[in-house]
Amino acid sequence: MKTLDKMMNVTSTSLPPGLRPLVGLALVGLLSLACDGDGPTQPGDQNFSSLTIISGDAQQGRVSERLTDPFVLRMTDIEGRPIAGAKVFWQVLAGGGDIPGPPASWRGEATEATTDEDGIASVFLVLGPKPGLNLVEAQALFVEENPRISATGVR
């Protein structure tokens, strides 16, 4: 902010008072454009918009065994850029399955995964002990819709 303050002071001394706020707004806009890269958005930016299922949905596997493919999601901000370093919380809702991994400290029975630089987070599901549907929900801060992913256990 010191740089912006210096720019504002230098600019404002040579302009009429009525134009000073407009020049200030223009400088703030230029600085925000200059600082806005095409790289991944960081979790603290708080402009998450979506978790999208990339792969792993609707698999079938043997009961009590790990699925062949992971559940894979991509987190993007409102402009479609990947969110890197965000926590995604995976919770089994039905079927008695398990998601091995670090437990989420504040989400009860959920397992935690962190998005990579491409906004990708993934986990493996171990199917429940009985044949039938296993349902998993992914959650993250600042995301309105939590995707649900399913797999079916067979004997």
N, C-alpha and C positions, 0 to 999 in steps of 0.2 A: 504494500500500500504506500510505502514511502515514495516509490517511483511515480505512482499515480498522483500523489499529493504534489510532488515537485513539478510534474507536467501541468497540473491544474494551476499552480501558482504562477508558473512562467507564462502560461497561455492567458490567464485571467488578467494579468497586469497590463496587457496590450490591447484588450478588447473592451468595448462598451459593456456596462453591467447587464444589459438585456440579452446579450449574446453569450455570456459566460456559461449559463446552465446548458445551452445547446452544445457548446464546444465540449463541455464536460461529458455530456451524454455520448457524443460522437467518439470521444477518446475511450470511454468505457466499452463501447461497442467494438471499436477496433482492437482493443486489448483482449476482449473475450474471443474475437475471431482468431487472433494470433495465438491464443493459448488453447484453442479447441483443435486437438489433433484427431487423426483418424484412428488412433489406437484404441485399446479397450477402455471402457468407462470403469471407474473404480467404485466399489460398494458405497463409499461415503457420499457419492454424488446424488444419491437418492432419487434417481430418475429411471428406475427399473420399470419395465412395462410388461415383459412377458417371459414365461418359461415355456419352451416349445419342445415337444417330444421329437427327438431325432430318430431313435431306433430302440428296439427292444420290446415294444408293446405287442400284446397278443401272442406271446410265445406259449409253447407247450413243452412240458418236461415231466420227468418222473418225480413222484411225491418224495419229499424229504431230501431232494438233491438240488444242487445249484443249477440255475439255468445256464445254458450254453453262452448266451449273449447278455451283456449288461443292459440295464435301462440307461438310456442316454438322453439328457436334456441340454438345451442351449438357452442361456439367459441373455436377453438383449435389452437395451434401454429403449426409450421412446423413439429414437431415430434409427433403431435396428443395429446399433453397434454392440459388440459383445461386452458383457460385464465380467471382468476378471477379478478373482479373489473374493467372490460372494459366497456365502454359506447357503447351501441348499439342504433342507431337512426332509428326509425320506421316512415315511411311516407306513407300516403295514396296517391296512384297515380291515381286511378280511382274508380268510383262508389259512391263518396260522403260520404263514411264512416268516422268514427272518432275513434281515439285511445286515450281514456282518460289516463291522466298521466301527469307527469311533462314535460313541453315543453323544447325542446333542445334549449339552449341559442344561438347557432350559426348555427343552421340548419333550420331556417325558420319555416315551419309548422310541423316539425317532433316532435315526442314524444321520450323521452329518457328513457332507461332502462339500468340497470347495471348487468353484469354477476355475478353469485354467484361462490362459490368455485369449482363447477363442470363445470363452463363455460356456464351455462344456463341463458338465458334471455327470458322473456316472457311478452306478452301484450295481452289484449282483444281488439277485434274490435267491435264497434257498426256499424252495416251495414248502408249503405246509405238509403235515403228515397224512392228510386225507385228500382223495381226488376232488377236484373242483376248482373254482375260481379263487385266485389270490389277487387282491387289489392293493395297490400301493399309491399313496399320494405324495407329491413333492410340494414343498412350501419354501418360500423365501420372503424376506422383508421387501416391502414396496412392490409386491406382485399381487394383482387383484384376483386372478384366477389360478387356482392350484391344479395342475394337471394330474390326472389319475391314469395309472398304467396297470394293465392286467396281465396275468399269465394263468395258465390252466395246468393243474397237476393231474397226472394220470398214473395208473399202476404199471 
